């Protein structure tokens, strides 16, 4: 009986210590409250953060992010360092100077400087993000097949990329009404996220 108690106590001790040896949670592409996050095949991240505050007259904070998760660059007008790590039910985004991005001082809570917890609100399979650079880009069923009766995205929209092929990007866009559309847009209709130099 003593041996069984000893084994049971040992097993319980091992189980309690097991989380210490567990690998850290991996980042996954998706929507995390106001953050669109794509994990590239190389393990880099690309993201777009957008938050509005107020009714009627609103204040808006937006910025992009890109790089290694532990040492990424965030930017709108100026660039500031940051990091993103996976958490139990989402991600933690830390950007000490995020409130310096235009419009963010009165929108972002101060916790962004020490770690803002963002809950995952939608899964995605994005391998990157792009911004639409043309006035209107129809989401085509196949690259090069013209269609005017298709959903479209407009200049300035940030969309998730599902695949790249021969200068085309298969993108996914979620509307304000929470409807998701997919289709192909040409390389002359989008810009890949690119952090400012220097």
C-alpha positions in Angstrom: 0.0 0.0 0.0 2.9 2.4 0.8 4.4 1.7 -2.6 1.1 2.7 -4.4 0.9 5.9 -2.4 4.5 6.7 -3.2 3.9 6.0 -7.0 0.7 8.1 -6.9 2.5 11.0 -5.2 5.3 10.8 -7.7 2.9 10.7 -10.6 1.0 13.8 -9.3 4.3 15.6 -8.8 5.3 14.9 -12.4 1.9 16.0 -13.7 2.1 19.3 -11.8 5.6 19.9 -13.2 4.7 18.8 -16.8 3.5 22.3 -17.9 6.9 23.7 -17.1 8.4 21.5 -19.9 5.6 22.1 -22.4 6.5 24.0 -25.5 5.3 27.6 -25.7 2.0 28.1 -27.6 2.3 28.8 -31.3 1.0 31.8 -33.1 -1.9 31.2 -35.5 -3.3 33.4 -38.3 -6.7 35.0 -37.4 -8.6 37.9 -36.0 -7.8 38.9 -32.5 -10.3 41.6 -31.6 -8.9 44.6 -33.5 -5.8 42.8 -34.8 -5.6 40.9 -38.1 -2.6 38.6 -37.8 -1.0 36.5 -40.5 1.7 34.0 -39.8 3.9 33.6 -42.9 5.4 30.2 -44.0 8.7 31.5 -42.7 7.3 32.1 -39.2 7.2 35.9 -39.5 4.1 37.8 -38.7 2.2 40.5 -40.6 -0.6 42.4 -38.9 -3.0 45.3 -39.0 -4.4 46.8 -35.8 -7.6 48.9 -36.0 -9.7 50.2 -33.2 -12.5 52.9 -33.1 -13.8 54.7 -30.0 -17.0 56.7 -29.7 -20.4 57.0 -31.5 -21.2 59.5 -34.1 -17.9 61.3 -34.1 -15.4 58.5 -33.7 -11.7 58.4 -33.0 -9.6 55.8 -34.9 -6.3 54.1 -34.2 -4.6 52.0 -36.9 -1.1 50.7 -37.5 0.7 47.9 -39.3 3.1 45.4 -37.9 5.6 43.0 -39.5 8.7 40.9 -38.6 9.8 38.3 -36.1 7.2 37.9 -33.4 9.6 38.7 -30.6 11.1 41.8 -32.5 8.6 43.2 -34.9 8.2 46.7 -36.3 4.9 48.6 -36.0 4.2 51.7 -38.1 1.8 54.2 -39.4 3.7 57.5 -39.9 6.7 56.5 -37.6 8.0 53.1 -36.7 8.1 51.6 -33.2 9.3 48.2 -32.0 7.0 45.6 -30.5 6.3 42.0 -30.0 3.4 39.5 -30.1 3.2 36.2 -28.3 0.5 33.5 -28.1 -1.6 33.3 -25.0 -4.1 30.8 -23.7 -7.0 32.2 -25.7 -5.4 34.6 -28.1 -2.3 36.8 -28.2 -0.5 39.4 -26.2 0.6 42.5 -28.2 3.2 44.7 -26.6 4.2 48.0 -28.2 5.6 50.5 -25.7 5.1 53.5 -28.0 1.9 52.4 -29.7 0.0 55.3 -28.4 2.3 57.6 -30.4 0.8 56.3 -33.7 -1.6 58.9 -35.1 -5.0 58.8 -33.3 -3.9 56.1 -30.9 -3.3 58.3 -27.8 -7.0 58.7 -27.1 -8.1 55.2 -28.3 -5.6 52.7 -27.1 -5.4 51.8 -23.4 -2.1 52.2 -21.7 -1.7 48.4 -21.2 -0.5 48.2 -24.8 2.9 49.3 -23.4 3.2 46.3 -21.1 1.1 43.7 -22.9 -2.5 44.0 -24.3 -4.4 40.7 -24.1 -6.4 40.1 -27.3 -8.9 37.2 -27.6 -9.1 35.3 -30.8 -12.4 36.1 -32.5 -11.9 34.3 -35.8 -9.6 31.6 -37.2 -7.9 32.2 -40.6 -5.4 30.5 -42.9 -3.7 33.7 -44.0 0.0 33.5 -45.1 0.3 37.3 -45.3 -1.6 40.6 -45.5 -1.8 43.1 -48.3 -3.4 46.5 -48.8 -5.6 47.2 -51.8 -4.0 49.9 -54.0 -6.5 50.4 -56.7 -9.9 52.1 -56.5 -11.8 48.8 -56.9 -10.6 45.2 -57.3 -13.1 42.5 -58.1 -12.5 39.2 -56.3 -12.1 36.8 -59.3 -12.9 33.1 -59.2 -9.6 32.4 -61.0 -6.6 34.6 -61.9 -7.2 36.6 -65.1 -10.8 35.7 -65.6 -12.7 39.0 -65.7 -16.0 39.4 -63.9 -17.9 42.5 -63.0 -20.7 40.8 -61.0 -18.3 39.7 -58.2 -17.7 41.1 -54.8 -14.9 43.7 -54.7 -12.5 45.4 -52.3 -11.6 49.1 -52.4 -8.4 51.1 -52.0 -7.1 51.0 -48.5 -8.8 47.7 -47.5 -6.4 45.3 -45.7 -7.1 41.7 -46.7 -5.7 38.3 -45.7 -3.7 36.3 -48.3 -4.5 32.6 -48.7 -2.1 32.0 -51.6 0.2 33.7 -54.1 0.4 32.5 -57.7 2.1 34.1 -60.7 1.7 37.7 -59.6 -1.8 37.1 -58.2 -3.0 36.9 -54.6 -6.0 34.8 -53.4 -7.4 37.0 -50.7 -10.0 36.9 -48.1 -12.0 39.9 -46.9 -14.6 40.2 -44.1 -17.1 43.0 -44.5 -18.5 45.2 -41.7 -21.5 42.9 -41.8 -19.2 40.0 -40.9 -19.6 38.3 -44.4 -16.4 36.7 -45.8 -15.5 36.9 -49.5 -12.6 35.3 -51.3 -11.1 35.7 -54.7 -8.0 36.6 -56.8 -6.6 40.1 -57.3 -3.6 41.0 -59.5 -0.2 42.3 -58.3 -1.0 45.8 -59.7 -4.1 45.9 -57.4 -2.3 45.4 -54.0 0.8 46.3 -52.0 2.5 43.9 -49.6 3.1 45.2 -46.1 6.5 46.8 -45.9 8.0 48.4 -42.8 9.7 51.7 -43.3 13.5 51.6 -43.7 15.7 53.0 -41.0 
